[in-house]
């Protein structure tokens, strides 16, 4: 694998100028409020309605609309005698993309931290299953590892886990944790997307076992041509969140009240890691 310095790439001047133009347009609070009003108005909103909604003069409103239209955040069309303003859907993708690009979220980053020398990772073997299932149960017992309340059957896991992406970590010859990847869909277009799981057994946490497992999982996924790894983690599981972020995963969003766990609604943080050759800092919008 290439090093971080070999992969690293700064924003080129043209990209930087384009993004600076977008951000400077939004440096005026009234303009931000106006864009929000347009974006939250299905079917569009007239300049007159915007003037009344924001409590500003019509000439001021028209000036800000012209700025937003020039940059490409909104589209202005005539409907009869009224000027109707609608959001440019491309900016819903382009603006977050610009923020991610500037903050380095789309740039190549180090694969993963180096694993401790006393942790060895290898492929899961037949004899490992009892220990793997026990460690799964230990994770369930923490209350912050999974929505599962009982350890799934081995047959079920064997059907779901990708055969070439099942790993165990050993410390002094003892299985200390496991990692596995599951296909997210049977559709061919998602063939390169896997959902990851990493579990560390009681007595081995805080010793770099999870770090070693995730490094192996990421490297193997890259080598096998998987272009995205994703996972969902409870916000309370700060150790797992930190581990994944150190390994190049980025937070996509928080899925609020996504499912019930022991009778209460819980959130999950959705993270993903893109293979380096599928990252791009180019603009995805026509703004």
Rosetta blueprint (number, residue, H / E / L):
1 X L
2 X L
3 X L
4 X H
5 X H
6 X H
7 X H
8 X L
9 X L
10 X L
11 X L
12 X L
13 X H
14 X H
15 X H
16 X H
17 X H
18 X H
19 X H
20 X H
21 X H
22 X H
23 X H
24 X H
25 X H
26 X L
27 X L
28 X L
29 X H
30 X H
31 X H
32 X H
33 X H
34 X H
35 X H
36 X H
37 X H
38 X H
39 X H
40 X L
41 X L
42 X L
43 X L
44 X L
45 X E
46 X E
47 X H
48 X H
49 X H
50 X H
51 X H
52 X H
53 X H
54 X H
55 X L
56 X L
57 X L
58 X H
59 X H
60 X H
61 X H
62 X H
63 X H
64 X H
65 X H
66 X H
67 X H
68 X H
69 X H
70 X H
71 X H
72 X L
73 X L
74 X E
75 X E
76 X E
77 X E
78 X E
79 X E
80 X L
81 X L
82 X E
83 X E
84 X E
85 X E
86 X E
87 X E
88 X L
89 X H
90 X H
91 X H
92 X H
93 X H
94 X H
95 X H
96 X H
97 X H
98 X H
99 X H
100 X H
101 X H
102 X H
103 X L
104 X L
105 X L
106 X L
107 X L
108 X L
109 X L
110 X L
111 X L
112 X L
113 X L
114 X L
115 X L
116 X L
117 X L
118 X L
119 X E
120 X E
121 X E
122 X E
123 X E
124 X L
125 X L
126 X H
127 X H
128 X H
129 X H
130 X H
131 X H
132 X H
133 X H
134 X H
135 X H
136 X H
137 X H
138 X H
139 X H
140 X H
141 X H
142 X H
143 X L
144 X L
145 X L
146 X L
147 X L
148 X L
149 X L
150 X L
151 X L
152 X L
153 X L
154 X H
155 X H
156 X H
157 X H
158 X H
159 X H
160 X H
161 X E
162 X E
163 X E
164 X E
165 X E
166 X E
167 X E
168 X E
169 X E
170 X E
171 X E
172 X L
173 X L
174 X E
175 X E
176 X E
177 X E
178 X E
179 X E
180 X E
181 X E
182 X E
183 X E
184 X L
185 X L
186 X L
187 X L
188 X H
189 X H
190 X H
191 X L
192 X L
193 X E
194 X E
195 X E
196 X E
197 X E
198 X E
199 X E
200 X E
201 X L
202 X L
203 X L
204 X L
205 X L
206 X L
207 X L
208 X L
209 X H
210 X H
211 X H
212 X H
213 X H
214 X H
215 X H
216 X H
217 X H
218 X H
219 X H
220 X H
221 X H
222 X H
223 X H
224 X H
225 X L
226 X L
227 X L
228 X E
229 X E
230 X E
231 X E
232 X E
233 X E
234 X L
235 X L
236 X L
237 X L
238 X H
239 X H
240 X H
241 X H
242 X H
243 X H
244 X H
245 X H
246 X H
247 X L
248 X L
249 X L
250 X E
251 X E
252 X E
253 X E
254 X E
255 X E
256 X E
257 X E
258 X E
259 X E
260 X E
261 X E
262 X L
263 X L
264 X E
265 X E
266 X E
267 X E
268 X E
269 X E
270 X E
271 X E
272 X E
273 X E
274 X E
275 X L
276 X H
277 X H
278 X H
279 X L
280 X L
281 X L
282 X L
283 X L
284 X L
285 X L
286 X L
287 X L
